[in-house]
Amino acid sequence: MGRTPFYVTTPIYYVNAEPHLGTAYTTIAADAIARYRRMTGHDVRFLTGLDEHGQKIAQAAEEHGMDPQAWVDSIAPTFTDAWKMLGISNDDFIRTTEERHKRGVAAFWTKLHDEGWLYQGHYEGWYCVPDETFWTEDQLEGGMCPQCGREVQHIREDNWFFKLSEFGDRLLEFYAANPEFVQPDTRRNEVVSFVTGGLKDLSISRTNFTWGVPLPFAEGHVTYVWIDALLNYITALGYGSDDSAEQERFARYWPADYHFVGKDIIRFHCVIWPAMLMAAGIEPPKQVFAHGFLLTKGEKMSKSKGNAQTPASLVERFGVDAYRYYFLRDVAFGHDGSISMEGMVQRYNGDLANDWGNLCSRLFNMTEKYFDGHAPARPVIADETAEDETMRAIAGSLPETYEDHMQRLDYSAALDSAWELIKFANRYIENSAPWTLAKEGDTARLAAVLYNALEAVRIAALFTAPVMPNTSAEVWRRLGLGDITQVTDVLAAAEWGGLAEGSPVTKGEALFPRIYDEV
């Protein structure tokens, strides 16, 4: 297989409620880079899934009069349905209740146990059930969980521990040698500071409930849910399997290119997870990218705060692609971002209806009107005007600029670079006035203007496709082109002049009908 492997993951989401805007945000971001990397010829593996164990799940199941497996089975479709609605192109979907995961978890801890990285001890301290997180006395804020602000329980248990305290120096050396491992930089500074402050050994098992993956060497102990969850990234690839095809898959795709996580879980992903992998002799992932929070009226959006909305309500109003566009254009990935209905309407009407939708509508209409719905011939470069040359130059620089932004996961800037071409194409049509050229009978110039504008639209559709896949596919369809999802060399596809003379151009309905009720 000659194609370069590319492995991207979201966190696996906890099945305590339906997916909300925050979980959708992470998943759309991962989907956009996965789609783009397919367009650059990579062999992409994109994983998402569900975290289905832990005390909180056991309690929720009991409250609903169900056994835990039946409870998580009832919740799982809300996630798979939501991702299908949002056009998420994941290649795999793992649930921690699957046998492949349980097998891999057992194999991992058996290895660490046999190599002396685990010991049995006694844990006494504070535990937040909603966050499934241990806290020391000095980490509590007013006696409450510092993460969600709710009550914590004092627990005493005989647990198995992982010798995390022995990995401080190795982790710091790893961060220094791999400065890209934690991104953005502000998060790396937090992680380095945390490790420099000293690490304590980590409890990896629980004994006061049974809903989890059993430790194979310790009867009555189940794996601590966070540790169980982290291992999904390798169990989904086949870690712990005796099957040669699964072993080859693990060898091919690991280490992951990107783990996408929220900034509240970097301690698990950037400290505990690489230490666990080091202990097992497995290479850590190449990068953990911790994005910021979505804020509504200055507050983090979360299920625990009760201010989380479902994606379905916004998709119903704006459509899937406009939803995806707004969250990746308006919120700088890696920073906290304020979202609002007013902002979404403005982006929709301004960028999508006025700029992109209007450009396509008027251009396809004029092609039908003046050239019977067929693309004119490509004009001779020697006859170009300064504006023709400028538009071709903007289109020519777009692939490199876009790649640079996507390398840094700067979706907003990547979309902005595509919009530079879209906005110029709109101005180009205004300045060239094809309607006047038609009236004056200047068919040669009219053909040149429409071809150039159609070609700009064709290329712009390529670079909006990772974020707005449905719209780009429709634009290509209306240009009489093939399936845009089959593009595996976007550089070649984006070369100027790719639209063939006579290609059938269809008018179609407005891509983004304006929204008139402002709020």
Summary of the structure (lengths in Angstrom):
residues: 519
radius of gyration: 26.2
end to end distance: 51.1
largest distance: 89.2
contacts: 1727
relative contact order: 0.11
helix: 52%
strand: 14%
